[in-house]
Amino acid sequence: MKSNILCAVVLGAMCLTAACTGKDWAYTPKGEIEKVYSSSEVVDESYNPETDRWETVNTSSTPRTLTETWHWDDNLLRSIVFNGEPSTSGQERTAYFSYSQKRISLVETEDQRIVFTYSGRNLSKAEMFDKRHDSDRPFLSYYFKYDGKQLSRIEVMSSGAAKGQLATPLQQRWLAYMHEAMGVPATAVDNVCRKAADTKEVIVEIMKLTWSGGNVSSMTIERDYGSMKVDYTYDTKNNPYSHFLYTLGGFYTGEGIEFANQNNITKVVTTYKWEDMEEEAEERTEDIYHYTYQNDWPVVKQRVQVYGDEEEGSRVTERTFNYYEYDD
C-alpha cells in the first residue's frame, strides 16, 4: 500500500518532543537543516512464469528538486518554505513558527493554524484549526498522556459533524480511504458516519506508545472501524527531527513518530486490522530506510516501499530520496 495515500488522510509533519528526550519540549537541534531536496523513482514489474523472473514493465522518476527551505533565528526555527512539492499540489507554502520560552506555541500556514498547550514541562494538547472556515472550534485535537516522564498515550478528537453531515470532513476522508484502499465494507463506513453525526466532539482514535531507550519501539492506533500496529527499528545516528513538532498527520506515513526519537528510523512494519463481513481481516506493509551520513547526521535518506499483489504477479517498488543540507 502506498503510504502517500495514508499521508493524504491527515496533515503532514509537525514539531513535537517527548519529555523524556528533550528539555521542556524545546526544539533546538545541534544539526540545523537549511535545505531539503527530493527525488523519486518507481519500478513497475510483472512476473513471467515462463522465465521464472520479474520483468520491468514501466519505470518513472522525478529529478532532484528543492522542496524545503528552513529559516532560523539563532537556534530557533522561524519558518519553512515548501517549494511546491507534490504534497502541496505544486503550490509554494510557508509554515511559520512562534515560541513561548523556546517551546513552539503556534504553527501557522495560509489555511491552517496549530496551537500548542503545555502543562508544566509537558505538552498537554495540540489543536488544529482550519482558517478557511470561520470557526473557533478546532477540527482536530490531540491530547497527550504520560507514564512518568514518557509520552505513553495520545487521544485524537474531532469536532462533531455539522448539521446535515453524517460525519466530519476528516472522518469522511479516512473512511473513504478505508473503503476504497482496504476493502472495508460500506456498512461499516455508514455505521461510523452515523455514530459521529451531530455530536460536539468525538474520539477519532487512541494511540499507545511503547518505548525502548530513547526511541518508540511500537505504536498501536485504535479506531472504531479497525486498528493498526506499527513496529519500528532504528540506527544509532543523530535524528535531525528529534523533538520537532510540525504536523501530527505524519503519524500515518509510518515515519511521523520521528519527533519523539533520538535516532533515525530504518524499518517500519505496519499491520492493519478491520472487520470484514463479521470476520477479522488483516494487511501488512513494510517500509525500509537507508541513510548516508556525515558527522553522524543523515545527509541522504532513501525510503523503499514495495506494494502490489505478488501472488497475482504484480509488484511496484517505489524509492523516495531526501537530501539534507545543514547550516554551517
C-alpha positions as CSV (number, residue, x, y, z in Angstrom):
1,M,0.0,0.0,0.0
2,K,1.4,3.4,-0.9
3,S,1.9,5.5,2.2
4,N,1.4,8.7,0.2
5,I,-2.3,7.7,0.2
6,L,-2.1,7.4,4.0
7,C,-0.3,10.8,4.1
8,A,-3.3,12.4,2.5
9,V,-5.5,11.1,5.3
10,V,-4.4,13.9,7.6
11,L,-1.9,16.7,7.6
12,G,1.8,16.3,7.1
13,A,4.7,16.6,9.7
14,M,4.9,18.8,12.9
15,C,7.3,19.5,15.7
16,L,6.7,17.6,18.9
17,T,9.0,16.5,21.6
18,A,8.8,13.7,24.1
19,A,9.5,14.9,27.6
20,C,12.0,12.0,28.2
21,T,14.2,13.0,25.2
22,G,14.3,16.8,25.5
23,K,14.2,19.7,27.9
24,D,10.8,21.4,28.2
25,W,9.8,20.4,24.7
26,A,12.3,22.8,23.1
27,Y,13.4,22.2,19.5
28,T,17.0,23.4,19.4
29,P,18.9,20.8,17.4
30,K,22.7,20.9,17.0
31,G,22.2,20.0,13.4
32,E,20.1,22.7,11.8
33,I,18.6,21.7,8.5
34,E,18.9,24.5,5.9
35,K,17.5,22.9,2.7
36,V,15.9,19.7,1.7
37,Y,15.9,18.3,-1.8
38,S,13.8,15.4,-3.0
39,S,13.6,12.9,-5.9
40,S,11.9,9.6,-6.5
41,E,11.9,6.6,-8.8
42,V,9.2,3.9,-9.4
43,V,9.7,0.5,-10.9
44,D,6.6,-1.5,-12.0
45,E,7.2,-5.2,-12.5
46,S,5.3,-8.3,-13.6
47,Y,6.1,-11.9,-13.0
48,N,6.8,-14.0,-16.1
49,P,6.1,-17.7,-15.3
50,E,7.9,-18.9,-18.5
51,T,11.2,-17.4,-17.4
52,D,10.5,-17.5,-13.7
53,R,11.6,-13.9,-13.4
54,W,10.3,-10.5,-12.6
55,E,10.3,-8.3,-15.6
56,T,10.2,-4.5,-15.6
57,V,7.0,-3.1,-17.2
58,N,7.4,0.6,-16.6
59,T,9.8,3.0,-14.8
60,S,9.4,6.6,-13.9
61,S,11.4,9.1,-11.9
62,T,11.4,12.7,-10.8
63,P,14.6,14.8,-10.8
64,R,16.2,16.1,-7.7
65,T,14.5,19.4,-6.8
66,L,14.5,21.8,-3.8
67,T,11.4,21.1,-1.7
68,E,12.1,22.8,1.6
69,T,14.0,25.9,2.8
70,W,14.4,26.4,6.5
71,H,14.9,29.8,8.1
72,W,16.5,30.2,11.5
73,D,16.9,33.0,14.1
74,D,19.9,31.8,16.1
75,N,18.9,28.3,17.1
76,L,15.1,28.8,16.7
77,L,13.4,27.7,13.6
78,R,11.2,30.6,12.3
79,S,9.7,29.3,9.0
80,I,9.8,26.6,6.4
81,V,9.1,27.3,2.8
82,F,7.7,24.3,1.0
83,N,8.7,24.8,-2.6
84,G,5.8,23.3,-4.5
85,E,6.3,19.6,-3.7
86,P,3.6,17.2,-4.7
87,S,2.1,17.1,-1.2
88,T,1.1,20.7,-1.6
89,S,-0.4,20.3,-5.1
90,G,2.6,22.1,-6.7
91,Q,1.9,25.3,-4.8
92,E,4.5,27.1,-2.6
93,R,3.5,27.2,1.0
94,T,5.2,28.6,4.1
95,A,4.8,27.4,7.7
96,Y,5.6,30.0,10.4
97,F,6.7,29.1,14.0
98,S,6.0,31.1,17.2
99,Y,7.5,30.3,20.6
100,S,7.0,30.7,24.3
101,Q,10.1,30.0,26.4
102,K,11.7,28.4,23.4
103,R,8.8,26.0,23.0
104,I,6.7,26.1,19.9
105,S,3.3,27.6,20.8
106,L,1.9,28.2,17.3
107,V,2.4,26.9,13.8
108,E,0.6,28.8,11.1
109,T,0.2,28.4,7.3
110,E,-2.1,30.1,4.8
111,D,-5.0,27.8,5.6
112,Q,-4.2,26.2,9.0
113,R,-3.3,27.1,12.5
114,I,-1.9,24.7,15.1
115,V,-1.9,25.8,18.8
116,F,0.1,24.0,21.5
117,T,-0.7,24.0,25.2
118,Y,1.7,22.9,27.9
119,S,1.2,21.8,31.5
120,G,4.5,22.3,33.4
121,R,7.2,20.6,31.4
122,N,4.9,18.5,29.3
123,L,3.0,19.2,26.1
124,S,-0.7,18.6,27.0
125,K,-2.7,19.5,23.9
126,A,-2.4,20.4,20.2
127,E,-5.3,21.9,18.4
128,M,-5.7,22.3,14.6
129,F,-7.9,25.0,13.1
130,D,-9.0,25.4,9.5
131,K,-8.6,29.1,8.7
132,R,-10.7,28.8,5.6
133,H,-13.8,28.4,7.8
134,D,-15.0,31.0,10.3
135,S,-15.0,28.8,13.4
136,D,-13.4,29.0,16.8
137,R,-13.6,25.2,17.2
138,P,-10.6,23.1,16.2
139,F,-11.3,20.4,13.6
140,L,-8.8,18.1,15.3
141,S,-7.3,18.0,18.8
142,Y,-4.5,15.8,20.2
143,Y,-4.4,15.2,24.0
144,F,-1.1,13.9,25.3
145,K,-0.8,11.5,28.3
146,Y,2.3,10.4,30.2
147,D,3.6,7.5,32.2
148,G,6.0,9.2,34.5
149,K,8.2,11.3,32.1
150,Q,7.4,9.3,29.0
151,L,4.7,10.1,26.5
152,S,2.6,7.0,26.5
153,R,-0.8,7.8,25.0
154,I,-2.3,10.3,22.5
155,E,-6.1,10.7,22.2
156,V,-7.2,12.2,19.0
157,M,-10.6,14.0,19.0
158,S,-12.6,15.6,16.2
159,S,-15.3,18.2,16.3
160,G,-18.7,16.8,15.6
161,A,-20.3,16.8,12.2
162,A,-22.1,19.9,11.0
163,K,-25.8,19.8,10.6
164,G,-26.8,17.7,7.7
165,Q,-23.5,15.8,7.6
166,L,-23.1,12.1,8.6
167,A,-19.5,12.7,9.7
168,T,-16.8,15.3,10.0
169,P,-14.8,16.1,6.8
170,L,-11.8,14.4,8.4
171,Q,-13.7,11.2,9.1
172,Q,-15.1,11.2,5.7
173,R,-11.6,11.2,4.2
174,W,-10.5,8.5,6.4
175,L,-13.5,6.3,5.8
176,A,-13.3,6.8,2.0
177,Y,-9.7,5.7,2.1
178,M,-10.5,2.6,4.2
179,H,-13.4,1.7,1.9
180,E,-11.5,2.1,-1.4
181,A,-8.0,1.0,-0.5
182,M,-8.5,-1.6,2.2
183,G,-11.9,-3.1,1.3
184,V,-13.8,-2.1,4.5
185,P,-17.4,-2.8,3.8
186,A,-19.7,0.1,3.1
187,T,-22.0,-0.8,6.0
188,A,-19.1,-0.3,8.4
189,V,-18.4,3.1,6.9
190,D,-22.1,4.1,7.2
191,N,-22.2,3.0,10.9
192,V,-19.2,5.1,11.9
193,C,-20.6,8.1,10.0
194,R,-24.0,7.8,11.8
195,K,-22.3,7.5,15.1
196,A,-20.3,10.6,14.5
197,A,-23.2,12.7,13.3
198,D,-24.5,15.7,15.4
199,T,-22.0,15.3,18.2
200,K,-20.0,18.0,19.8
201,E,-16.7,16.1,19.9
202,V,-15.8,12.5,19.3
203,I,-12.7,10.4,19.9
204,V,-11.4,9.6,16.5
205,E,-8.6,7.3,17.7
206,I,-6.3,6.4,20.5
207,M,-2.5,6.0,20.0
208,K,-0.5,4.0,22.5
209,L,3.3,4.2,22.5
210,T,5.9,1.6,23.7
211,W,9.5,2.7,24.3
212,S,12.9,1.2,24.1
213,G,15.6,3.5,25.4
214,G,15.2,6.9,23.6
215,N,13.1,5.6,20.8
216,V,9.5,4.5,20.3
217,S,9.6,0.8,19.5
218,S,6.0,0.3,18.6
219,M,2.7,2.2,18.4
220,T,-0.9,1.0,18.3
221,I,-3.7,3.1,16.8
222,E,-7.3,2.1,17.8
223,R,-10.3,3.2,15.8
224,D,-14.0,2.3,15.7
225,Y,-13.6,0.7,12.3
226,G,-10.2,-1.0,12.8
227,S,-6.8,-0.7,14.2
228,M,-3.1,-0.6,13.2
229,K,0.1,-1.6,14.9
230,V,3.4,0.0,13.8
231,D,6.8,-1.5,14.8
232,Y,10.0,0.5,14.4
233,T,13.7,-0.3,14.0
234,Y,16.4,2.4,14.3
235,D,20.0,3.3,13.6
236,T,22.5,4.8,16.1
237,K,22.9,8.2,14.5
238,N,21.5,11.6,15.3
239,N,18.0,12.3,14.2
240,P,17.6,16.0,13.0
241,Y,13.8,15.8,13.6
242,S,14.1,14.7,17.2
243,H,11.8,17.0,19.3
244,F,10.4,18.6,16.2
245,L,6.7,19.2,16.1
246,Y,5.3,20.3,12.7
247,T,2.2,18.3,11.9
248,L,0.9,15.3,13.6
249,G,-0.5,13.9,10.4
250,G,2.9,12.3,9.8
251,F,1.9,9.5,12.1
252,Y,0.0,8.0,9.2
253,T,3.1,7.8,7.0
254,G,4.9,5.5,9.4
255,E,7.7,7.9,10.0
256,G,5.6,10.6,11.7
257,I,6.7,9.3,15.1
258,E,10.3,10.5,14.5
259,F,9.7,13.7,16.5
260,A,10.0,11.5,19.7
261,N,13.1,9.6,18.8
262,Q,16.8,10.1,19.4
263,N,17.8,8.1,16.3
264,N,16.6,7.6,12.7
265,I,14.0,5.0,11.6
266,T,15.4,2.2,9.4
267,K,12.4,-0.1,9.2
268,V,8.6,0.3,9.7
269,V,6.3,-2.7,9.8
270,T,2.6,-1.8,9.8
271,T,-0.2,-4.3,10.5
272,Y,-3.8,-3.2,9.7
273,K,-6.8,-5.0,11.1
274,W,-10.5,-4.5,10.5
275,E,-13.8,-6.4,10.4
276,D,-14.8,-7.7,7.0
277,M,-18.2,-9.4,6.8
278,E,-18.0,-10.1,10.6
279,E,-14.6,-11.7,10.1
280,E,-11.3,-10.1,11.0
281,A,-9.2,-9.1,8.0
282,E,-5.5,-8.1,8.1
283,E,-3.0,-6.4,5.9
284,R,0.7,-5.9,6.5
285,T,3.1,-3.4,4.9
286,E,6.8,-2.8,5.3
287,D,9.0,0.3,4.6
288,I,12.8,0.2,4.6
289,Y,15.1,3.3,5.0
290,H,18.7,3.6,4.0
291,Y,21.0,6.6,5.0
292,T,24.2,8.2,4.0
293,Y,25.8,10.0,7.0
294,Q,28.1,12.9,7.6
295,N,29.4,13.6,11.1
296,D,26.7,11.3,12.4
297,W,23.9,13.2,10.7
298,P,21.9,11.9,7.8
299,V,22.6,13.8,4.5
300,V,20.7,11.3,2.3
301,K,17.6,9.3,3.3
302,Q,16.2,6.7,1.0
303,R,12.7,5.2,1.6
304,V,11.9,1.9,-0.1
305,Q,8.3,0.8,-0.4
306,V,7.2,-2.4,-2.1
307,Y,3.5,-3.0,-2.9
308,G,1.2,-4.8,-5.2
309,D,0.0,-8.4,-5.3
310,E,2.9,-10.7,-5.9
311,E,0.6,-13.7,-5.8
312,E,-1.1,-12.2,-8.8
313,G,2.2,-11.4,-10.5
314,S,2.4,-7.7,-9.9
315,R,4.9,-5.7,-7.9
316,V,5.8,-2.0,-7.6
317,T,9.0,-0.7,-5.9
318,E,9.0,3.0,-5.0
319,R,12.1,4.8,-3.8
320,T,12.0,8.3,-2.5
321,F,15.1,10.3,-1.6
322,N,15.6,13.2,0.7
323,Y,18.9,15.2,0.6
324,Y,19.7,17.4,3.5
325,E,21.9,20.5,3.7
326,Y,22.8,21.8,7.2
327,D,23.5,25.3,8.3
328,D,27.3,25.7,8.9
